[in-house]
């Protein structure tokens, strides 16, 4: 009787319960992403598959427009050091020559992302019906690309309606409508080729963007830097400092101080050593990353050079939690 009772207690009490499988963390994967020694490329990376999803040259576009019909925004290409200036004039043909350019206040987009501010929306709303001046930045040989005059006429159900021309020839004005898209976060447009170019991968296919971009150092000096941005909107990052990967994996991630700022990873995981004439990487620094589909990774950088010693090749390890 005792044996029969024990058998019933051990095997027949809760027949709907099943053993819960233990979540096994992934093995560390090491990846290398190259943007070129002249930082010419912008590369999109997916942590789940540990693969490059897409890439394009920073020369390919000038402006990017929010693809969502519920939040109008426009960004400038800071990977080329583009800058934007307000004129507080509405006349597209206003007389402005190159000697007057230094009189205008030139601004860049916030490296933290458009949720902070952009040059075209310093107070949160796009500057419509105002003549804007766009400094197109520099080409790959650091030669200036010139200036564009631009007006955002309206934003409606069709998209963004813009007019633009070279600074010195406003009579050669062009018009364009940049439509929305349900497939990506941003629509990229080239003023120099008058073309909409689908550069960004589909939503959900990537988290990291390896690129050069403009940061403001010491709160006042715009400077070109190279690193990793997270503009995929749903990606969260927590800089864990020099916490060991094992400890990051075992931490309570629900209590971490997550950031949606695009530069939460940024560029300062490396420093330039003037004595060595090269960058050194803080290989102990770790980042916790939570993706839009709730997958979690710990990332550490390993190198900034390829096997031949060329800069701009970022090697990193990632572990899925």
MARFI-521729 format. One line per 8 residues: their letters; for each residue y, x, z of N, C-alpha, C. Coordinates in Angstrom, 3 decimals, m for minus. Layout:
<nodes>
A = Y,X,Z,Y,X,Z,Y,X,Z ~ ...
</nodes>
This chain:
<nodes>
XXXXXXXX = m1.200,0.823,0.000,0.000,0.000,0.000,1.257,0.862,0.000 ~ 1.273,1.917,0.807,2.429,2.817,0.885,2.707,3.483,m0.457 ~ 1.617,3.905,m1.132,1.793,4.555,m2.436,2.347,3.588,m3.457 ~ 1.866,2.308,m3.407,2.360,1.313,m4.336,3.837,1.014,m4.090 ~ 4.265,0.935,m2.799,5.659,0.689,m2.452,6.555,1.805,m2.970 ~ 6.152,3.046,m2.780,6.964,4.178,m3.249,7.098,4.177,m4.773 ~ 6.021,3.769,m5.449,6.076,3.720,m6.903,7.082,2.682,m7.378 ~ 7.098,1.496,m6.702,8.058,0.461,m7.066,9.481,0.884,m6.789
XXXXXXXX = 9.716,1.549,m5.648,11.057,1.986,m5.290,11.588,3.033,m6.250 ~ 10.709,3.907,m6.692,11.172,5.027,m7.515,11.305,4.675,m8.979 ~ 10.608,3.653,m9.437,10.609,3.417,m10.872,11.041,2.027,m11.299 ~ 11.138,1.083,m10.401,11.377,m0.268,m10.853,12.613,m0.928,m10.328 ~ 13.509,m0.234,m9.584,14.622,m0.907,m8.931,15.747,m1.264,m9.888 ~ 16.214,m0.310,m10.696,17.357,m0.532,m11.593,16.928,m0.117,m12.992 ~ 16.314,m1.043,m13.714,15.702,m0.653,m14.973,16.720,m0.441,m16.092 ~ 18.017,m0.873,m15.881,19.026,m0.703,m16.923,19.687,0.667,m16.888
XXXXXXXX = 19.541,1.410,m15.799,20.206,2.700,m15.704,19.503,3.742,m16.554 ~ 20.294,4.537,m17.239,19.781,5.657,m18.021,20.434,6.934,m17.537 ~ 19.746,8.039,m17.641,20.363,9.296,m17.211,21.580,9.619,m18.061 ~ 22.673,10.084,m17.437,23.905,10.425,m18.137,23.813,11.871,m18.619 ~ 23.930,12.105,m19.926,23.833,13.483,m20.415,25.001,14.325,m19.922 ~ 24.719,15.552,m19.560,25.746,16.477,m19.100,26.539,16.972,m20.307 ~ 27.892,16.896,m20.218,28.731,17.386,m21.324,28.680,18.909,m21.342 ~ 28.264,19.442,m22.457,28.171,20.896,m22.587,29.401,21.413,m23.322
XXXXXXXX = 30.107,22.366,m22.700,31.260,22.947,m23.364,30.808,23.793,m24.540 ~ 31.658,23.880,m25.529,31.310,24.637,m26.711,31.407,26.132,m26.488 ~ 30.751,26.873,m27.367,30.867,28.318,m27.328,32.221,28.722,m27.893 ~ 32.704,29.868,m27.486,33.987,30.361,m27.979,33.877,30.684,m29.466 ~ 34.849,30.226,m30.236,34.913,30.568,m31.650,36.152,31.427,m31.874 ~ 36.021,32.428,m32.706,37.143,33.302,m33.029,37.563,33.052,m34.468 ~ 38.847,32.792,m34.658,39.375,32.494,m35.987,40.572,33.382,m36.273 ~ 40.849,33.595,m37.547,42.010,34.363,m37.963,42.756,33.597,m39.033
XXXXXXXX = 44.058,33.447,m38.824,44.907,32.727,m39.772,46.005,33.671,m40.240 ~ 46.091,33.873,m41.530,47.102,34.774,m42.076,48.208,34.011,m42.780 ~ 49.441,34.368,m42.460,50.578,33.769,m43.175,51.289,34.813,m44.045 ~ 50.682,36.006,m44.157,51.239,37.061,m44.983,52.160,37.970,m44.193 ~ 52.216,39.223,m44.586,53.050,40.184,m43.865,54.533,39.891,m44.014 ~ 54.901,39.097,m45.045,56.294,38.659,m45.200,56.483,37.230,m44.704 ~ 55.469,36.712,m44.029,55.503,35.378,m43.407,55.810,34.287,m44.432 ~ 55.237,34.417,m45.614,55.559,33.499,m46.715,54.830,32.166,m46.613
XXXXXXXX = 53.703,32.118,m45.903,52.871,30.924,m45.882,53.064,30.113,m44.608 ~ 52.771,28.826,m44.715,52.678,27.925,m43.573,51.280,27.333,m43.606 ~ 50.525,27.471,m42.515,49.096,27.171,m42.532,48.755,26.135,m41.464 ~ 48.035,25.077,m41.882,47.605,24.010,m40.983,46.153,24.247,m40.569 ~ 45.881,24.107,m39.258,44.561,24.461,m38.722,44.001,23.331,m37.872 ~ 42.695,23.088,m38.024,41.989,22.078,m37.236,41.080,22.761,m36.223 ~ 41.293,22.483,m34.942,40.505,23.119,m33.885,39.054,22.652,m33.872 ~ 38.812,21.380,m34.153,37.458,20.836,m34.059,36.503,21.514,m35.028
XXXXXXXX = 36.961,21.748,m36.247,36.114,22.396,m37.255,36.372,23.887,m37.367 ~ 37.388,24.375,m36.632,37.774,25.794,m36.678,38.022,26.249,m38.115 ~ 38.766,25.432,m38.859,39.022,25.749,m40.261,40.485,25.522,m40.618 ~ 40.937,26.242,m41.633,42.240,26.002,m42.242,42.114,24.759,m43.117 ~ 42.983,23.783,m42.903,42.924,22.518,m43.629,43.786,22.567,m44.884 ~ 44.942,23.219,m44.781,45.855,23.289,m45.921,46.871,24.397,m45.666 ~ 47.562,24.787,m46.714,48.638,25.772,m46.581,49.612,25.588,m47.732 ~ 50.818,26.067,m47.547,51.801,26.085,m48.625,52.815,27.190,m48.339
XXXXXXXX = 53.586,27.530,m49.335,54.593,28.560,m49.172,55.869,27.947,m48.607 ~ 56.559,28.717,m47.788,57.779,28.193,m47.177,58.884,27.982,m48.204 ~ 58.708,28.543,m49.397,59.675,28.333,m50.472,59.498,26.977,m51.156 ~ 58.439,26.242,m50.826,58.092,25.037,m51.579,58.971,23.828,m51.268 ~ 59.680,23.831,m50.134,60.406,22.628,m49.742,61.725,22.979,m49.067 ~ 62.608,21.993,m49.008,63.913,22.175,m48.374,64.134,21.183,m47.224 ~ 63.716,19.926,m47.449,63.897,18.876,m46.450,62.572,18.182,m46.191 ~ 62.409,17.669,m44.958,61.243,16.849,m44.628,61.739,15.565,m43.975
XXXXXXXX = 61.146,14.442,m44.386,61.558,13.133,m43.893,60.396,12.490,m43.142 ~ 60.705,11.874,m42.005,59.670,11.170,m41.262,59.018,10.120,m42.154 ~ 57.682,10.156,m42.211,56.962,9.251,m43.096,56.766,7.871,m42.494 ~ 57.139,7.716,m41.235,56.989,6.422,m40.572,58.206,5.538,m40.832 ~ 57.961,4.279,m41.149,59.057,3.353,m41.417,59.745,2.894,m40.140 ~ 59.218,3.304,m38.983,59.778,2.844,m37.709,60.630,3.891,m37.009 ~ 60.757,5.075,m37.585,61.558,6.116,m36.939,62.160,7.070,m37.937 ~ 63.358,6.762,m38.434,63.983,7.590,m39.466,64.381,8.950,m38.907
XXXXXXXX = 64.028,10.008,m39.629,64.392,11.374,m39.220,64.317,12.282,m40.436 ~ 65.150,13.311,m40.441,65.145,14.311,m41.501,65.226,15.691,m40.879 ~ 64.372,16.596,m41.349,64.374,17.978,m40.872,64.741,18.928,m42.009 ~ 65.272,20.080,m41.631,65.546,21.131,m42.603,64.509,22.236,m42.438 ~ 64.364,23.057,m43.454,63.328,24.090,m43.470,63.792,25.322,m42.688 ~ 63.501,25.343,m41.387,63.947,26.479,m40.577,63.064,27.704,m40.765 ~ 61.929,27.573,m41.459,61.119,28.761,m41.735,61.831,29.675,m42.735 ~ 62.850,29.146,m43.430,63.672,29.949,m44.344,65.065,30.168,m43.773
XXXXXXXX = 65.275,29.761,m42.513,66.575,29.869,m41.866,67.616,28.973,m42.528 ~ 67.174,27.782,m42.949,68.124,26.790,m43.457,69.003,26.295,m42.310 ~ 70.249,25.928,m42.653,71.181,25.367,m41.673,71.962,24.228,m42.321 ~ 72.450,23.328,m41.484,73.142,22.140,m41.968,74.504,22.042,m41.298 ~ 75.507,21.596,m42.062,76.852,21.441,m41.511,77.407,20.067,m41.850 ~ 78.080,19.467,m40.871,78.804,18.223,m41.105,80.186,18.535,m41.693 ~ 80.663,17.650,m42.557,82.024,17.810,m43.084,82.965,16.745,m42.534 ~ 82.406,15.648,m42.008,83.178,14.485,m41.557,83.982,13.891,m42.710
XXXXXXXX = 83.443,14.053,m43.917,84.020,13.442,m45.121,82.952,12.592,m45.799 ~ 83.382,11.556,m46.498,82.440,10.683,m47.194,82.475,10.867,m48.710 ~ 83.451,11.616,m49.200,83.603,11.816,m50.642,82.629,12.894,m51.112 ~ 81.657,12.494,m51.935,80.677,13.462,m52.421,81.341,14.565,m53.226 ~ 82.415,14.258,m53.908,83.091,15.213,m54.788,84.207,15.983,m54.091 ~ 84.237,15.919,m52.778,85.293,16.611,m52.045,85.356,18.082,m52.438 ~ 86.576,18.604,m52.516,86.777,19.989,m52.934,86.395,20.941,m51.799 ~ 85.274,21.642,m51.986,84.802,22.632,m51.013,84.293,23.827,m51.807
XXXXXXXX = 84.849,24.973,m51.513,84.351,26.166,m52.190,83.729,27.112,m51.176 ~ 83.143,28.184,m51.675,82.383,29.096,m50.818,83.240,29.761,m49.745 ~ 84.535,29.917,m50.012,85.400,30.559,m49.030,85.655,29.674,m47.807 ~ 85.413,28.380,m47.930,85.627,27.455,m46.827,84.390,27.266,m45.952 ~ 83.271,27.796,m46.364,82.006,27.504,m45.686,81.996,27.951,m44.226 ~ 82.646,29.040,m43.942,82.647,29.541,m42.560,83.448,28.644,m41.622 ~ 84.221,27.702,m42.178,85.019,26.808,m41.346,84.184,25.678,m40.739 ~ 82.957,25.482,m41.262,82.148,24.358,m40.809,81.179,24.787,m39.695
XXXXXXXX = 80.832,23.861,m38.795,79.874,24.180,m37.720,78.439,24.063,m38.222 ~ 77.767,25.161,m38.357,76.406,25.184,m38.898,75.391,25.016,m37.778 ~ 74.430,24.119,m38.005,73.440,23.797,m36.980,72.031,23.938,m37.541 ~ 71.068,24.118,m36.625,69.658,24.126,m36.994,68.956,23.014,m36.221 ~ 67.750,22.685,m36.651,66.949,21.713,m35.916,66.421,22.340,m34.629 ~ 66.231,21.518,m33.624,65.658,21.993,m32.366,64.222,22.444,m32.597 ~ 63.887,23.636,m32.105,62.524,24.136,m32.254,61.525,23.310,m31.457 ~ 62.024,22.544,m30.486,61.155,21.689,m29.678,60.677,20.461,m30.439
XXXXXXXX = 61.345,20.158,m31.566,60.952,19.013,m32.366,62.057,17.983,m32.469 ~ 61.912,17.026,m33.382,62.969,16.043,m33.617,63.170,15.077,m32.458 ~ 62.214,15.031,m31.515,62.408,14.172,m30.354,63.573,14.665,m29.488 ~ 63.955,15.939,m29.641,65.123,16.467,m28.929,66.381,16.211,m29.769 ~ 66.445,16.847,m30.929,67.503,16.546,m31.894,67.223,17.282,m33.193 ~ 67.863,16.813,m34.268,67.870,17.541,m35.534,69.315,17.714,m35.961 ~ 69.539,18.643,m36.864,70.900,18.884,m37.336,71.469,17.657,m38.030 ~ 70.597,16.842,m38.642,71.048,15.655,m39.353,71.162,14.432,m38.445
XXXXXXXX = 70.783,14.574,m37.180,70.890,13.468,m36.227,71.202,14.032,m34.839 ~ 72.364,14.652,m34.684,72.677,15.334,m33.418,72.753,14.392,m32.221 ~ 73.040,13.120,m32.467,73.124,12.130,m31.379,71.956,11.147,m31.411 ~ 70.950,11.439,m32.235,69.780,10.577,m32.281,69.663,9.742,m33.541 ~ 70.801,9.357,m34.146,70.784,8.553,m35.363,71.161,9.413,m36.565 ~ 70.495,9.177,m37.687,70.801,9.932,m38.896,72.257,9.743,m39.318 ~ 72.835,10.823,m39.828,74.211,10.789,m40.312,74.228,10.210,m41.722 ~ 74.477,8.921,m41.825,74.521,8.253,m43.123,75.943,8.242,m43.668
XXXXXXXX = 76.046,8.256,m45.004,77.331,8.142,m45.704,78.308,9.260,m45.348 ~ 77.800,10.395,m44.928,78.666,11.545,m44.655,78.219,12.722,m45.509 ~ 79.170,13.414,m46.089,78.861,14.593,m46.879,78.369,15.703,m45.961 ~ 77.148,16.164,m46.223,76.548,17.259,m45.467,76.393,18.471,m46.368 ~ 76.477,19.635,m45.785,76.273,20.881,m46.522,74.990,21.541,m46.024 ~ 74.153,21.941,m46.946,72.880,22.574,m46.602,72.867,24.008,m47.098 ~ 72.744,24.938,m46.157,72.499,26.340,m46.493,70.997,26.476,m46.722 ~ 70.607,26.822,m47.930,69.191,26.853,m48.295,68.436,28.045,m47.723
XXXXXXXX = 69.101,28.904,m46.991,68.417,30.024,m46.360,68.187,31.185,m47.314 ~ 67.041,31.838,m47.142,66.765,33.086,m47.867,65.411,33.031,m48.554 ~ 65.304,33.775,m49.668,64.017,33.867,m50.344,63.170,34.958,m49.693 ~ 62.038,35.273,m50.298,61.104,36.223,m49.691,61.628,37.655,m49.703 ~ 62.669,37.910,m50.485,63.304,39.228,m50.499,64.599,39.236,m49.695 ~ 64.785,38.172,m48.882,65.973,38.030,m48.031,67.268,37.878,m48.815 ~ 67.159,37.380,m50.054,68.355,37.080,m50.837,68.761,35.632,m50.557 ~ 70.061,35.363,m50.388,70.506,33.994,m50.105,70.231,33.056,m51.278
XXXXXXXX = 69.846,31.818,m50.958,69.470,30.839,m51.970,70.601,29.892,m52.343 ~ 71.736,29.989,m51.657,72.883,29.169,m52.027,73.051,27.929,m51.165 ~ 73.891,27.018,m51.645,74.289,25.855,m50.854,74.164,24.570,m51.668 ~ 73.831,23.506,m50.951,73.700,22.178,m51.536,74.637,21.224,m50.800 ~ 75.267,20.314,m51.542,75.976,19.196,m50.908,75.055,17.983,m50.965 ~ 75.059,17.199,m49.881,74.051,16.153,m49.716,74.639,14.960,m48.978 ~ 74.291,13.756,m49.416,74.629,12.539,m48.674,73.375,11.686,m48.541 ~ 73.082,11.254,m47.323,72.047,10.253,m47.093,72.732,8.892,m47.171
XXXXXXXX = 72.519,8.196,m48.261,73.224,6.939,m48.480,72.698,5.813,m47.605 ~ 71.385,5.712,m47.492,70.819,4.617,m46.717,69.349,4.871,m46.425 ~ 68.844,4.112,m45.469,67.417,4.086,m45.156,67.005,2.618,m45.133 ~ 66.062,2.238,m46.014,65.643,0.843,m46.083,64.130,0.760,m46.233 ~ 63.625,m0.381,m46.649,62.185,m0.577,m46.758,61.553,0.316,m47.823 ~ 62.341,0.803,m48.749,61.820,1.693,m49.784,61.721,3.136,m49.303 ~ 62.583,3.516,m48.371,62.589,4.879,m47.885,64.000,5.407,m47.714 ~ 64.169,6.697,m47.967,65.449,7.385,m47.790,66.131,7.554,m49.150
XXXXXXXX = 67.363,7.092,m49.255,68.123,7.221,m50.499,69.130,8.361,m50.332 ~ 69.003,9.387,m51.175,69.870,10.557,m51.039,70.529,10.899,m52.370 ~ 71.684,11.582,m52.278,72.355,12.198,m53.424,72.562,13.667,m53.100 ~ 72.442,14.520,m54.104,72.615,15.949,m53.855,73.023,16.673,m55.129 ~ 73.641,17.841,m54.940,74.053,18.687,m56.061,74.340,20.079,m55.517 ~ 74.420,21.037,m56.415,74.858,22.365,m56.013,76.298,22.276,m55.488 ~ 76.631,23.116,m54.531,77.952,23.051,m53.905,79.076,23.069,m54.930 ~ 78.999,23.967,m55.899,80.101,24.179,m56.829,80.122,23.199,m58.000
XXXXXXXX = 79.058,22.388,m58.151,78.998,21.475,m59.307,78.634,20.058,m58.861 ~ 79.510,19.404,m58.101,79.204,18.045,m57.621,79.063,17.030,m58.759 ~ 79.623,17.349,m59.939,79.514,16.423,m61.061,78.077,16.319,m61.581 ~ 77.237,17.293,m61.232,75.829,17.270,m61.652,74.960,16.650,m60.557 ~ 75.407,15.554,m60.037,74.739,14.907,m58.915,73.384,14.321,m59.332 ~ 72.433,14.405,m58.428,71.115,13.803,m58.617,70.867,12.815,m57.494 ~ 70.025,11.830,m57.772,69.652,10.837,m56.775,68.144,10.815,m56.610 ~ 67.700,10.488,m55.397,66.260,10.413,m55.142,65.995,9.415,m54.030
XXXXXXXX = 64.810,8.833,m54.064,64.328,7.972,m52.986,63.041,8.593,m52.454 ~ 63.047,8.925,m51.170,61.863,9.518,m50.538,61.124,8.399,m49.817 ~ 59.934,8.029,m50.288,59.226,6.879,m49.713,58.520,7.245,m48.403 ~ 58.115,6.213,m47.689,57.302,6.411,m46.490,55.858,6.685,m46.904 ~ 55.051,7.073,m45.928,53.636,7.295,m46.195,52.839,7.015,m44.927 ~ 51.741,6.303,m45.087,50.862,6.041,m43.943,49.865,7.170,m43.733 ~ 49.842,8.135,m44.641,48.819,9.183,m44.608,49.230,10.426,m43.836 ~ 50.544,10.648,m43.688,50.994,11.889,m43.051,52.214,11.609,m42.196
XXXXXXXX = 52.570,12.590,m41.379,53.724,12.430,m40.487,55.043,12.684,m41.206 ~ 55.050,13.638,m42.176,56.295,14.045,m42.828,56.119,14.115,m44.328 ~ 57.160,13.681,m45.044,57.238,13.790,m46.492,58.181,14.947,m46.838 ~ 57.691,15.919,m47.596,58.486,17.096,m47.930,59.111,16.956,m49.315 ~ 60.365,17.413,m49.403,61.104,17.276,m50.664,61.782,18.598,m51.001 ~ 61.700,18.960,m52.284,62.371,20.154,m52.786,63.618,19.751,m53.548 ~ 64.787,20.111,m53.023,66.035,19.853,m53.727,66.167,20.750,m54.942 ~ 65.595,21.938,m54.875,65.740,22.896,m55.965,64.902,22.515,m57.174
XXXXXXXX = 63.807,21.777,m56.963,63.004,21.310,m58.099,63.046,19.792,m58.250 ~ 63.853,19.122,m57.410,64.020,17.659,m57.464,62.668,16.950,m57.437 ~ 61.837,17.308,m56.450,60.481,16.767,m56.431,60.003,16.493,m55.019 ~ 59.291,15.384,m54.862,58.559,15.076,m53.636,57.229,15.810,m53.704 ~ 56.921,16.594,m52.665,55.721,17.428,m52.694,54.864,17.111,m51.475 ~ 53.639,16.608,m51.655,52.772,16.272,m50.524,52.141,17.533,m49.917 ~ 52.812,18.121,m48.960,52.369,19.398,m48.408,51.542,19.243,m47.139 ~ 51.867,18.264,m46.321,51.210,18.136,m45.018,49.856,17.438,m45.152
XXXXXXXX = 48.827,17.926,m44.437,47.520,17.250,m44.471,47.587,15.866,m43.829 ~ 46.525,15.111,m44.012,46.470,13.749,m43.487,46.505,13.741,m41.963 ~ 47.017,12.658,m41.420,47.086,12.479,m39.971,45.682,12.584,m39.374 ~ 45.562,13.331,m38.273,44.295,13.472,m37.578,43.428,14.617,m38.047 ~ 43.813,15.281,m39.148,42.991,16.360,m39.693,43.396,17.740,m39.198 ~ 44.461,17.833,m38.408,44.949,19.149,m37.988,45.738,19.006,m36.697 ~ 45.931,20.159,m36.010,46.723,20.199,m34.785,47.731,21.348,m34.761 ~ 47.398,22.468,m35.363,48.218,23.681,m35.252,48.846,24.037,m36.590
XXXXXXXX = 50.124,24.442,m36.537,50.825,24.927,m37.732,51.274,26.359,m37.466 ~ 50.705,27.297,m38.225,51.055,28.712,m38.120,52.184,28.980,m39.113 ~ 53.316,29.462,m38.604,54.482,29.549,m39.477,55.580,30.415,m38.876 ~ 56.495,30.825,m39.726,57.771,31.355,m39.268,58.720,30.183,m39.064 ~ 59.594,30.279,m38.090,60.574,29.222,m37.853,61.761,29.815,m37.114 ~ 62.810,29.029,m36.943,64.013,29.512,m36.281,64.038,29.032,m34.838 ~ 64.205,29.966,m33.924,64.355,29.658,m32.501,65.744,30.094,m32.056 ~ 66.192,29.552,m30.953,67.472,29.956,m30.371,67.185,30.820,m29.159
XXXXXXXX = 67.548,32.083,m29.243,67.290,33.029,m28.164,68.466,33.057,m27.194 ~ 68.117,33.111,m25.921,69.130,33.159,m24.862,70.115,31.995,m24.936 ~ 69.641,30.883,m25.495,70.458,29.680,m25.538,71.581,29.671,m26.545 ~ 71.698,30.735,m27.382,72.855,30.775,m28.286,72.623,31.463,m29.621 ~ 71.606,32.313,m29.751,71.446,33.109,m30.960,70.269,32.631,m31.795 ~ 70.507,32.023,m32.971,69.395,31.643,m33.856,68.692,32.894,m34.372 ~ 67.353,32.851,m34.347,66.588,34.041,m34.714,65.279,33.593,m35.348 ~ 64.847,34.291,m36.386,63.580,33.986,m37.032,62.415,34.537,m36.213
XXXXXXXX = 61.474,33.679,m35.873,60.300,34.072,m35.090,59.054,33.598,m35.827 ~ 57.909,34.084,m35.387,56.630,33.735,m36.014,55.640,33.334,m34.942 ~ 55.005,32.184,m35.138,54.064,31.732,m34.129,53.360,30.459,m34.530 ~ 53.125,29.592,m33.529,52.345,28.373,m33.733,53.134,27.175,m33.218 ~ 53.274,26.155,m34.066,53.891,24.889,m33.682,52.825,23.799,m33.644 ~ 53.110,22.733,m32.905,52.180,21.605,m32.827,52.915,20.313,m33.188 ~ 53.333,20.176,m34.456,54.097,18.986,m34.873,53.224,17.831,m35.336 ~ 51.955,17.803,m34.918,51.062,16.731,m35.363,51.204,15.475,m34.524
XXXXXXXX = 52.257,15.420,m33.698,52.699,14.238,m32.977,51.804,13.852,m31.799 ~ 50.498,13.855,m31.965,49.603,13.417,m30.894,48.974,14.573,m30.126 ~ 49.332,15.815,m30.462,48.759,16.980,m29.800,49.548,17.334,m28.545 ~ 48.837,17.514,m27.443,49.445,17.887,m26.175,49.052,19.322,m25.823 ~ 49.987,20.068,m25.221,49.748,21.472,m24.875,50.220,21.732,m23.451 ~ 49.459,22.540,m22.737,49.890,23.027,m21.426,49.712,24.537,m21.399 ~ 50.810,25.259,m21.202,50.774,26.716,m21.081,50.213,27.059,m19.708 ~ 49.018,27.647,m19.675,48.328,27.948,m18.413,48.605,29.355,m17.910
XXXXXXXX = 49.548,30.065,m18.550,49.856,31.423,m18.117,48.637,32.314,m18.251 ~ 48.426,33.172,m17.276,47.298,34.098,m17.319,46.088,33.583,m16.550 ~ 45.958,32.269,m16.461,44.772,31.675,m15.836,43.552,31.965,m16.697 ~ 42.462,32.405,m16.073,41.242,32.726,m16.805,40.698,31.483,m17.502 ~ 40.088,31.690,m18.648,39.558,30.576,m19.430,38.580,29.750,m18.604 ~ 37.729,30.403,m17.843,36.747,29.693,m17.011,37.451,28.755,m16.038 ~ 38.540,29.214,m15.453,39.270,28.383,m14.491,40.000,27.237,m15.187 ~ 40.489,27.483,m16.383,41.148,26.412,m17.135,40.132,25.322,m17.472
XXXXXXXX = 38.934,25.726,m17.889,37.906,24.762,m18.243,37.497,23.904,m17.051 ~ 37.533,24.482,m15.862,37.091,23.767,m14.668,38.224,23.014,m13.972 ~ 39.445,23.142,m14.467,40.592,22.480,m13.837,40.560,20.969,m14.095 ~ 41.343,20.244,m13.300,41.515,18.810,m13.511,42.586,18.614,m14.588 ~ 42.161,18.317,m15.798,43.111,18.259,m16.903,44.023,17.046,m16.831 ~ 43.629,16.032,m16.114,44.481,14.853,m15.996,45.717,15.124,m15.148 ~ 45.707,16.217,m14.392,46.856,16.545,m13.552,47.718,17.657,m14.139 ~ 47.375,18.127,m15.343,48.162,19.192,m15.965,49.507,18.649,m16.446
XXXXXXXX = 50.487,19.544,m16.555,51.812,19.169,m17.042,51.843,19.339,m18.567 ~ 51.490,18.267,m19.247,51.362,18.321,m20.693,52.732,18.271,m21.370 ~ 52.823,18.941,m22.510,54.063,18.964,m23.281,53.791,18.477,m24.699 ~ 54.718,17.669,m25.229,54.681,17.264,m26.631,55.682,18.053,m27.470 ~ 56.333,19.035,m26.855,57.276,19.844,m27.616,56.533,20.666,m28.660 ~ 57.114,20.725,m29.843,56.456,21.413,m30.946,56.223,22.896,m30.651 ~ 57.085,23.505,m29.866,56.987,24.947,m29.607,56.323,25.247,m28.263 ~ 55.475,24.342,m27.783,54.811,24.561,m26.492,53.934,25.815,m26.514
XXXXXXXX = 53.394,26.153,m27.674,52.692,27.444,m27.833,53.692,28.488,m28.296 ~ 54.361,28.218,m29.387,55.483,29.055,m29.800,55.127,30.452,m30.260 ~ 55.989,31.388,m29.925,55.877,32.760,m30.445,55.750,33.821,m29.358 ~ 56.051,33.489,m28.090,56.187,34.544,m27.081,54.889,34.920,m26.392 ~ 53.750,34.630,m27.027,52.464,35.184,m26.592,52.312,36.624,m27.088 ~ 53.317,37.068,m27.807,53.371,38.458,m28.262,54.775,38.993,m28.016 ~ 54.898,40.295,m27.891,56.198,40.941,m27.724,56.252,42.172,m28.626 ~ 57.472,42.529,m29.003,57.631,43.690,m29.870,57.862,44.923,m29.015
XXXXXXXX = 57.020,45.918,m29.217,57.128,47.183,m28.496,57.907,48.162,m29.380 ~ 59.144,48.455,m28.993,59.988,49.326,m29.816,59.486,50.766,m29.836 ~ 58.797,51.175,m28.786,58.245,52.527,m28.777,57.097,52.663,m29.765 ~ 56.250,51.621,m29.819,55.118,51.657,m30.741,55.506,51.202,m32.147 ~ 56.627,50.462,m32.226,57.012,49.903,m33.514,56.040,48.831,m33.978 ~ 55.501,48.072,m33.022,54.499,47.059,m33.349,54.496,45.975,m32.281 ~ 53.874,44.843,m32.622,53.732,43.755,m31.663,52.504,43.978,m30.789 ~ 52.619,43.618,m29.531,51.476,43.600,m28.624,51.248,42.163,m28.175
XXXXXXXX = 49.991,41.781,m28.060,49.612,40.399,m27.751,49.171,40.301,m26.299 ~ 49.627,39.264,m25.617,49.180,38.977,m24.257,47.835,38.258,m24.362 ~ 46.761,39.015,m24.336,45.430,38.458,m24.560,44.905,37.678,m23.354 ~ 45.612,37.720,m22.227,45.187,36.980,m21.044,45.807,35.586,m20.981 ~ 46.817,35.360,m21.769,47.522,34.075,m21.699,46.684,32.985,m22.356 ~ 46.609,31.837,m21.724,45.776,30.755,m22.235,46.564,29.456,m22.338 ~ 46.130,28.622,m23.275,46.770,27.335,m23.517,45.713,26.241,m23.501 ~ 45.952,25.197,m22.723,45.111,24.004,m22.764,45.673,23.078,m23.835
XXXXXXXX = 44.794,22.544,m24.682,45.216,21.684,m25.786,44.371,20.422,m25.780 ~ 45.029,19.275,m25.843,44.339,17.977,m25.942,44.762,17.328,m27.257 ~ 43.795,17.005,m28.090,44.086,16.466,m29.412,44.243,14.948,m29.365 ~ 44.642,14.378,m30.485,44.862,12.942,m30.551,43.606,12.130,m30.350 ~ 42.437,12.707,m30.659,41.180,11.992,m30.438,40.502,12.430,m29.140 ~ 41.312,12.968,m28.205,40.877,13.270,m26.835,39.909,14.440,m26.741 ~ 39.857,15.288,m27.734,39.077,16.523,m27.598,39.956,17.569,m26.950 ~ 39.325,18.468,m26.205,40.080,19.417,m25.380,39.615,20.848,m25.652
XXXXXXXX = 40.600,21.749,m25.780,40.308,23.140,m26.127,41.150,24.076,m25.264 ~ 40.629,25.277,m25.058,41.391,26.360,m24.443,41.544,27.454,m25.492 ~ 42.782,27.900,m25.700,43.082,28.860,m26.760,43.690,30.120,m26.167 ~ 43.257,31.275,m26.681,43.852,32.570,m26.340,44.032,33.391,m27.608 ~ 45.160,34.080,m27.708,45.409,34.943,m28.858,44.807,36.329,m28.623 ~ 44.344,36.919,m29.715,43.670,38.210,m29.647,44.445,39.297,m30.379 ~ 45.034,38.931,m31.531,45.691,39.966,m32.347,46.735,39.325,m33.255 ~ 47.629,40.179,m33.776,48.655,39.736,m34.719,48.567,40.532,m36.018
XXXXXXXX = 47.540,41.377,m36.150,47.379,42.249,m37.310,45.969,42.107,m37.869 ~ 45.846,42.327,m39.191,44.510,42.337,m39.775,43.897,43.725,m39.653 ~ 42.713,43.888,m40.220,41.987,45.151,m40.081,42.723,46.320,m40.728 ~ 43.577,46.022,m41.721,44.336,47.073,m42.392,45.667,47.360,m41.714 ~ 45.969,46.626,m40.643,47.212,46.858,m39.911,48.385,46.042,m40.401 ~ 48.152,45.071,m41.301,49.237,44.226,m41.797,49.543,43.141,m40.771 ~ 50.814,42.905,m40.527,51.223,41.902,m39.549,51.096,40.497,m40.143 ~ 51.229,39.487,m39.279,51.203,38.113,m39.745,49.816,37.510,m39.852
XXXXXXXX = 48.822,38.174,m39.252,47.452,37.669,m39.264,47.037,37.413,m37.821 ~ 47.093,36.142,m37.435,46.916,35.761,m36.034,45.460,35.430,m35.738 ~ 44.863,36.247,m34.888,43.478,36.029,m34.472,43.484,35.431,m33.073 ~ 42.635,34.420,m32.870,42.611,33.733,m31.577,41.204,33.209,m31.308 ~ 40.912,32.980,m30.034,39.634,32.374,m29.656,39.917,30.990,m29.095 ~ 38.971,30.080,m29.307,39.106,28.717,m28.807,37.772,28.250,m28.258 ~ 37.818,27.590,m27.110,36.631,27.032,m26.486,36.842,25.548,m26.297 ~ 35.892,24.739,m26.741,36.018,23.304,m26.482,35.505,22.979,m25.095
X = 36.262,22.209,m24.368,35.924,21.857,m22.995,34.867,20.742,m22.976
</nodes>
